[in-house]
Structure formats: C-alpha cells, structure tokens
Amino acid sequence: MTRHAAPNAPALGEPQSGVRFAIDALIQASLVDLCSAYGVALAPLPRHTPAPSAVPEVTAAVAFRGWGNTAGSLTLSLPSSLLNHMKNRESTSVRLDWARELTNQLIGRIKNRLLLFGVRLEIGAVTLVDPNAPRRPLHEGSTSRTYAGRTLRGLVLVTVQGLPKDLALTYVGGAAAVEGSVLWL
C-alpha cells in the first residue's frame, strides 16, 4: 500500500504548523501593538521585498546580539507624515528622537516575545540612519526579512537580520516580560 502525503502537509524540512511562520507573526504582531499603543491603526502586509521607492523617509536602526551570540540588526522606517501626526507640535529633532524611541520599543516587544522560545537578545543603542539603509540588504541577497504595514499616513517598513529560523524555535512557555529593569532596595 502506498501512502500519499496529505495535500496540506508541510514539505520535508519545513517547520510544523505550530512553529511555522512564528518569526513573521511575532514581528508583525509587535509592529501592530506598537502602533496601536499610540493610536495608529496599522494593517500588516504579507512579508515581501518592497520596491526601493517604497522605503519611507525616516529610518532608525538598532543592533542586537542573541541567538547563538550572532549579531543582528533591525531597522524601522516611517513616513514623515506619520511622525508629524504623532508629534505634530514638536520640533523636527524631537520627531526624529521619537523615531528612535519607536524603534527601541519595537525591538523590546520582539525581545519579550522571543523569550517564549528561550531566545534572549542583548540590544544596542538606536541610531538614525540613511533612509536608503533598508534597501541595501534587499539588493544584496542577504538573509534579511522585510515586513511592511499600511497606515493612513503611509507605509511603515521593518527589516530584520540575525533572528533564528522558524525551525530553530522551540516553545518553552511563558516567560516574564523584561522591557525594563527595576532594582528595589
């Protein structure tokens, strides 16, 4: 008797459904939560490589170390119109600082969600970068993952390098969130 694989069964080497697309879901959920916390509705788009002209004007980046002590990075690109909406009465320098703060909060949310899989990240300082920075990994054929979401004020773009593949993740259970540390004396 010959056994045939079910039509929807994952191919060999693909993660099982419980972990499949875990990184994608984790990053997209973190981005939606971040925007929602500040009253901005964001609709995530399927993971893709946007055309270079689609990269928003303001980009902040953060480096991190984690998963097997590998180096990684995350960029968050936002349209100026979204920053103006969020901080319209503030100076340009405050709005740019806000872009860095949003990037810091995004990597913090991702870090907390990765704790459920036993992955710990050490996060570096957030810097503003050339808006063309997210385009470079897209053209060099790197292992960068690109995520986008639409808001009423334009496209929000996230690129990430250095996170584990879905196959490498193992759910270890609920870990306490560690966005900040408080030392009580």
C-alpha positions as CSV (number, residue, x, y, z in Angstrom):
1,M,0.0,0.0,0.0
2,T,1.4,3.4,-1.0
3,R,0.9,6.3,1.4
4,H,0.4,9.7,0.0
5,A,1.1,12.9,1.9
6,A,-1.9,15.0,2.8
7,P,-2.3,17.9,0.4
8,N,-1.7,20.5,3.1
9,A,1.2,18.6,4.9
10,P,4.4,20.6,5.2
11,A,7.2,19.6,2.9
12,L,10.3,18.0,4.3
13,G,12.4,20.5,6.2
14,E,9.5,22.9,6.8
15,P,8.5,23.7,10.3
16,Q,5.4,22.1,11.6
17,S,2.3,24.3,11.8
18,G,2.8,25.1,15.5
19,V,6.0,27.0,14.7
20,R,5.6,27.8,11.0
21,F,5.9,31.5,10.4
22,A,6.4,32.2,14.1
23,I,9.0,34.9,13.4
24,D,6.8,36.6,10.9
25,A,3.8,36.5,13.2
26,L,5.9,37.7,16.1
27,I,7.3,40.7,14.3
28,Q,4.1,41.7,12.7
29,A,2.2,41.5,16.0
30,S,4.9,43.6,17.7
31,L,4.6,46.2,15.0
32,V,0.7,46.3,15.2
33,D,0.9,46.5,19.0
34,L,3.4,49.3,18.9
35,C,1.3,51.4,16.5
36,S,-1.9,50.6,18.4
37,A,-0.3,51.9,21.6
38,Y,-0.1,55.3,20.1
39,G,-3.5,55.4,18.4
40,V,-2.2,54.5,14.9
41,A,-4.0,51.7,13.0
42,L,-1.6,49.5,11.0
43,A,-2.6,46.7,8.6
44,P,0.3,44.3,8.2
45,L,1.1,43.2,4.7
46,P,2.5,39.8,3.7
47,R,6.3,39.6,4.1
48,H,7.8,40.7,0.9
49,T,10.5,42.8,-0.7
50,P,9.1,46.3,-1.5
51,A,10.3,48.3,-4.4
52,P,13.1,50.7,-3.4
53,S,10.8,53.7,-3.9
54,A,8.5,52.3,-1.2
55,V,11.0,52.9,1.7
56,P,9.8,55.8,3.9
57,E,11.9,58.9,4.6
58,V,12.9,58.4,8.3
59,T,14.8,55.3,9.3
60,A,16.2,54.3,12.7
61,A,18.3,51.2,13.3
62,V,19.3,49.1,16.3
63,A,21.9,46.3,16.6
64,F,21.4,43.3,18.8
65,R,23.2,40.1,19.8
66,G,21.4,36.9,20.5
67,W,20.6,33.5,19.1
68,G,24.0,31.7,19.3
69,N,25.7,35.0,20.0
70,T,25.1,36.1,16.4
71,A,24.9,39.8,15.5
72,G,21.7,41.1,14.1
73,S,20.0,44.4,13.3
74,L,16.6,45.9,12.9
75,T,15.5,49.0,11.0
76,L,12.2,50.8,11.3
77,S,11.3,53.2,8.5
78,L,8.4,55.6,8.9
79,P,7.0,58.3,6.7
80,S,7.4,61.9,7.9
81,S,3.7,62.4,7.7
82,L,3.2,59.7,10.4
83,L,5.8,61.2,12.7
84,N,4.2,64.6,12.1
85,H,0.9,63.2,13.1
86,M,2.2,61.6,16.2
87,K,4.3,64.6,17.3
88,N,3.0,67.5,15.3
89,R,3.7,70.2,17.8
90,E,7.2,69.2,18.4
91,S,10.4,70.2,16.7
92,T,12.0,68.1,13.9
93,S,14.7,66.9,16.3
94,V,12.0,65.7,18.8
95,R,10.2,63.8,16.0
96,L,13.5,62.2,14.9
97,D,14.1,61.2,18.6
98,W,10.6,59.8,18.5
99,A,11.5,57.6,15.6
100,R,14.5,56.2,17.6
101,E,12.2,55.7,20.6
102,L,9.7,53.8,18.5
103,T,12.5,51.6,17.2
104,N,13.6,50.9,20.7
105,Q,10.1,50.0,21.7
106,L,9.7,47.7,18.7
107,I,12.8,45.7,19.4
108,G,11.8,45.5,23.1
109,R,8.4,44.0,22.1
110,I,10.2,41.5,19.8
111,K,12.6,40.6,22.6
112,N,9.8,39.9,25.0
113,R,8.0,37.7,22.5
114,L,11.2,35.7,21.7
115,L,11.5,34.9,25.4
116,L,8.6,32.4,24.9
117,F,11.0,30.5,22.7
118,G,14.0,30.8,25.0
119,V,15.7,33.3,22.8
120,R,17.4,36.2,24.6
121,L,18.5,39.4,22.9
122,E,21.0,42.0,24.0
123,I,20.0,45.3,22.5
124,G,22.4,48.0,21.5
125,A,21.9,51.8,21.0
126,V,19.4,53.0,18.5
127,T,20.6,55.4,15.8
128,L,19.1,57.3,12.9
129,V,20.4,56.0,9.6
130,D,20.3,56.9,5.9
131,P,16.8,56.1,4.6
132,N,18.5,54.0,1.9
133,A,19.9,51.6,4.6
134,P,16.9,49.2,4.4
135,R,17.3,49.0,0.7
136,R,20.8,47.6,0.8
137,P,20.0,44.2,2.3
138,L,17.2,43.9,-0.1
139,H,19.5,44.1,-3.1
140,E,22.5,42.2,-1.7
141,G,20.5,38.9,-1.5
142,S,21.1,38.8,2.3
143,T,19.0,36.8,4.8
144,S,17.2,40.0,5.8
145,R,13.4,39.7,6.5
146,T,11.3,42.6,5.4
147,Y,7.9,43.5,6.8
148,A,5.5,46.3,5.9
149,G,2.3,47.7,7.2
150,R,0.0,50.3,5.9
151,T,-1.3,53.2,7.9
152,L,-3.5,56.1,6.8
153,R,-0.3,58.2,6.6
154,G,1.8,55.8,4.6
155,L,3.9,52.6,4.6
156,V,5.8,51.5,7.7
157,L,8.7,49.2,6.9
158,V,10.8,46.9,9.2
159,T,13.9,44.9,8.2
160,V,15.5,42.4,10.4
161,Q,18.7,40.3,10.1
162,G,20.1,37.8,12.6
163,L,16.9,36.2,14.1
164,P,16.7,32.4,14.2
165,K,14.8,30.5,11.5
166,D,11.4,29.1,12.5
167,L,12.8,25.6,12.5
168,A,15.2,26.6,15.3
169,L,12.5,27.8,17.6
170,T,11.1,25.7,20.5
171,Y,8.3,27.0,22.6
172,V,9.4,27.0,26.2
173,G,6.5,28.7,27.9
174,G,5.5,31.9,29.4
175,A,8.5,34.0,30.5
176,A,8.2,37.2,32.4
177,A,8.5,40.4,30.2
178,V,11.7,42.3,30.7
179,E,11.2,45.6,28.9
180,G,12.9,47.4,31.7
181,S,14.7,46.5,34.9
182,V,14.0,47.9,38.3
183,L,16.2,47.3,41.3
184,W,14.3,47.6,44.5
185,L,16.4,48.2,47.6
